[in-house]
C-alpha cells in the first residue's frame, strides 16, 4: 500500500505535513520520532480515526494496536468478548481460542476480565483483537511504551513471529530506535510532521543521512561496558 | 556535616516517633449521614407499603363534629375541613407522593438518557441539533419548565409528573452526553470502530455500561429533587387535585389555616423535608462509596520500630535501614529496604512497575499516601532522623523531582513566583531577594532567558523546560539530597539526554547526592555511579553502574540487561524476556520473590529468602545460587 501527500491538520496546527510513504506487502515499516513529530497522527489518519487530506491507496482492512493496554480494553467486557468483537457470531466460538493461541495466551482467559491480567497479557489481547479483523495492515502505535522491559521483549518477539507467520504488513511506531530497529525492515524518521529520512533499517542506523537522525541515535542511552 | 552527624548520633532516639494517622477506613456506610439517609429512605419505603393499609380508613373518615381542630390527644396533628385526621392523611399520602416522584424521575431519566445518548448514534447534523436543544433546555429554569408543561398537559397528577419529568430530563441529558463523550474517546471505542462495529452497538456495548454507574447515582439524588418538586407543584395548586392527596396537596390545604393551627401544615412539611433529606443523603453516600478508591490523602502513620540497627553511618547523606511501607489488607510494597548514599554520589534505583521503587522515594520524602504505614529502623537525612526534621528543614535539605513536572508546578501561577515562594517560605527571604534567586536558579539549569521564562506560566514551557524549572525549584534551597523519580520518562530521548547531563552537573556543583529512580536500566547505567536493583519490595542486587552489563550476578538483573534491545542487538535472534510476572505486593511468599521466574531456582529458593550479602568488590547480591 502507499500513502501519498498525507496531511493532518488540527485547527491551524499541521501535525502531519505532506507525508509520502510506501509499505510493500509483508514489510514492516518503522516510524520513529519524538513526541509531537506527528507519528501518532499519521497512524490515526491511516486508521481512519482522524480526518486528513491526501491519498491512501491499497488500504484494505487496517487494524491498530494502541499504546496503553490499560485504556484500550473495555473494563466491562470479558477477554473473549473483546477478542470476538470483530468476528461474526457463528464463528466466534472457534475463532476466539485460535486468536488467543496466536498471541500465546491460554484459551481459558476468555472468561476473565482485563483487570485480572498483567500489562503484557493485556497487550496480547489487544493484538488478538486486531488480528480478529483479519488485517492486511497492522498498525502498532508505541505498543511497548507502557510495558516493563522484562515484558517488552516477549511482546516484540510475538509481533515479529506473527509477521513472519501471517505475512502481515506493519506500520510500527515507536520513539525507541532500538525497539523499531528490532522489528522493522525499513525505518522512516519523522520530525515536525515530515519524514526526514527513510531507508533500510541497517542503513538508517549505520549510516544516517540526516542530522536529526544522528541526533536521535546519539541520544539513545547505552549501558557502559556492554560487549 | 560530619560533626553534626556525630552529635546527633549520640542522642538518637531510636525508640520511635509515632505520628498516628486516622485509623478509620472504609467507613462510608458507617458515617452519620449515610446511616440517617439509609434509615429515612427505609422508613419512607415501609410507609409507602403499609401506610394506606393501616391508616387508610382513618384518613377517609369524615367527622362533622371535629372540623378544623388543632392538635389534641385524639388528633395529634389536628383535622381538616371535613374533620379527617391529618396524621393519618400524612401517613397515607406517603405512598402516592413517593410513587409520583419515582414515576417523574423515571420519565426524566429515560428522556434525558435518550437525548444524551442520541448524538453518539445520529449523523453529524442531527447530533448537533440534539446537542443544541439540550443546551437550550439546560439554560431554562427547571421549575418554569415544569409549570409550563403541567399547564399545557392539564392540571392534575399527570401534568405534574410530566412537568417534573421534563424538568429533570435536561440535567440527565447533559450528564449522559458528557460521560458518553469521554468514553467515546477511549481507545477501546476506536478499536471497535476499526473493527467495523456499528455505532448503535458501540453505544450499547461500550458506552452505556461504562457510564451506568454515575447515572444510577444521579437517579437517587434526582428522586429527592422530584419529590420536592412535586410537593411544590401540588402546593401551587398545579398538582394533585382532590379527592386525591399527596403531601404537597395536604400542605396546600393546611396552609390556609397556618396562623390558626400551625400544626396542620407542619405534618406534611416535615414529611416532605425528611424524604427529601433522606434521598439526598443516600445519593451522596452512593456517590462517595463509588469514588472511595480516590480517597483524599491524609497524614500517614510513620512508626519507627524500637530495635536498634547498628551504628549510623556518619558519612552518609541518606541512610535508610529496614524501611517498610505497608497498606491495610496485607499489601507490603516495600519490605525491609536498606540503602545508603554518600555525598555527591549518584545512585540509581531500578526495578519494574510495582517493585516499590517509587514508594521508597515517597517514604524518604514523607509523601506516602494515606492509608499507608511507614516503619523504619533508621531513616536519616544529612545525619538527622527525618522524623525530627521540621517541614522547613526537610524542604531545604531534600529536593524532589517527579515524572510529571506539571504535578509539581501550579498551572495558575507564574514559574518565577513559584520558585520564589520556596525561598520566602523555607528561608525567610524577602520577595525581591527570592525573585532574584529564582531567576538565578533558572539560569543555572540552563533555561534560556531566565528572566523572561520566570514571568511565564508553566503551560507556556515545553516538557523539558518544565522539568528544568522543577529542578531549579529544588535548587532554591541547599539540598543535600535530590530524589528524582522517573524524571525523564515523559520526555523525548534528546531532551532526556539534556536533563541527565544537567542532573550530573548539578550534583558535581552542589555536592548534593542524587537518588535517581527509573524503570529504564539503560538510563540508570549511563547516568549513575551505583545501581540498586529492586524486585518485589526488596533490594536484590547492588553494584557499580559501569559493571552492570558484564558483572551483574543476580538472575533478575542479568535478565533485565539481556531483555533490553539496543542498537547492536542481533536482529536474527529472539529477544530475551522474563517469563511470568512479579508477585503482587500482597502475595510475596516466604522464599525468594523471583524464584517463580528464575531459571536457576531450587527448592531452597522457594522456601527460604536469601539475604543481601557481599559478592565481590562493591557488589552485594541476594541469591542462594550465586553466592553459595
Contacts between the chains, C-beta under 8 A, distances in Angstrom:
chain1	res1	chain2	res2	distance
A	34	B	492	3.7
A	34	B	493	7.0
A	34	B	494	6.6
A	34	B	495	7.8
A	35	B	463	7.6
A	35	B	492	5.6
A	47	B	190	7.7
A	47	B	194	5.9
A	48	B	194	7.2
A	49	B	190	5.5
A	49	B	193	7.2
A	49	B	194	7.4
A	62	B	194	6.9
A	63	B	194	5.8
A	63	B	195	7.2
A	64	B	190	7.5
A	64	B	191	7.0
A	64	B	194	5.9
A	66	B	187	4.2
A	66	B	190	7.3
A	66	B	191	7.0
A	68	B	187	6.8
A	71	B	186	6.2
A	71	B	187	5.0
A	71	B	188	7.4
A	72	B	186	7.7
A	72	B	187	3.7
A	72	B	188	5.4
A	72	B	191	6.1
A	73	B	188	5.8
A	74	B	186	7.8
A	74	B	188	4.5
A	74	B	205	7.6
A	74	B	206	5.4
A	74	B	209	7.9
A	74	B	210	7.1
A	75	B	210	7.2
A	76	B	209	4.5
A	76	B	210	6.0
A	77	B	205	7.1
A	77	B	206	7.8
A	82	B	188	7.7
A	85	B	191	7.8
A	85	B	192	5.9
A	85	B	195	5.5
A	85	B	197	6.1
A	86	B	195	3.2
A	86	B	196	6.4
A	86	B	197	7.0
A	118	B	581	4.6
A	119	B	353	7.8
A	120	B	581	7.5
A	126	B	191	7.3
A	129	B	191	6.3
A	129	B	195	7.3
A	130	B	191	7.4
A	130	B	194	8.0
A	132	B	195	7.1
A	133	B	194	6.8
A	133	B	195	4.8
A	133	B	196	7.4
A	148	B	352	3.8
A	148	B	353	5.8
A	148	B	519	6.4
A	149	B	352	7.0
A	149	B	519	6.9
A	149	B	520	7.3
A	149	B	521	6.6
A	149	B	560	6.1
A	149	B	563	5.4
A	149	B	564	5.7
A	150	B	352	5.9
A	150	B	559	6.6
A	150	B	560	6.2
A	150	B	563	5.4
A	150	B	577	6.2
A	150	B	578	3.9
A	151	B	577	6.6
A	151	B	578	7.6
A	151	B	581	7.9
A	152	B	563	6.8
A	152	B	565	7.9
A	152	B	575	7.9
A	152	B	577	7.5
A	153	B	563	4.1
A	153	B	565	7.3
A	153	B	574	7.9
A	153	B	575	3.7
A	153	B	576	5.6
A	153	B	577	3.5
A	153	B	578	7.9
A	154	B	575	7.6
A	154	B	577	3.6
A	154	B	579	7.6
A	156	B	565	7.2
A	156	B	575	5.5
A	157	B	574	4.5
A	157	B	575	5.5
A	157	B	577	6.8
A	160	B	574	7.6
A	175	B	492	6.6
A	175	B	493	6.7
A	176	B	493	7.8
A	177	B	493	7.8
A	177	B	567	6.8
A	178	B	564	7.9
A	178	B	565	4.5
A	178	B	566	5.0
A	178	B	567	5.6
A	178	B	569	6.9
A	179	B	565	5.9
A	181	B	565	7.4
A	181	B	567	6.4
A	181	B	569	7.7
A	181	B	571	7.2
A	182	B	565	4.8
A	182	B	569	6.2
A	182	B	571	5.9
A	182	B	575	6.7
A	201	B	571	7.8
A	205	B	567	5.9
A	215	B	494	5.8
A	216	B	493	6.5
A	216	B	494	6.7
A	217	B	567	7.2
A	218	B	497	7.7
A	219	B	493	4.1
A	219	B	494	4.6
A	219	B	496	6.9
A	219	B	497	4.4
A	220	B	493	6.3
A	220	B	566	7.3
A	220	B	567	6.1
A	221	B	493	7.7
A	221	B	496	7.6
A	221	B	497	7.9
A	221	B	520	7.0
A	221	B	522	4.1
A	221	B	523	4.7
A	221	B	525	7.5
A	221	B	526	4.7
A	222	B	522	6.3
A	222	B	525	7.8
A	222	B	526	6.6
A	222	B	566	5.8
A	222	B	567	7.5
A	223	B	521	7.4
A	223	B	522	5.7
A	223	B	525	4.2
A	223	B	526	7.2
A	223	B	548	5.7
A	223	B	549	4.2
A	223	B	561	6.8
A	223	B	564	7.5
A	223	B	566	7.4
A	224	B	525	6.2
A	224	B	526	6.7
A	224	B	545	7.1
A	224	B	546	4.8
A	224	B	548	7.6
A	224	B	549	6.8
A	225	B	546	5.4
A	225	B	547	6.8
A	225	B	548	7.7
A	225	B	549	4.9
A	225	B	550	5.6
A	226	B	549	3.8
A	226	B	550	7.4
A	226	B	566	7.2
A	226	B	568	7.8
A	227	B	549	7.2
A	227	B	550	6.5
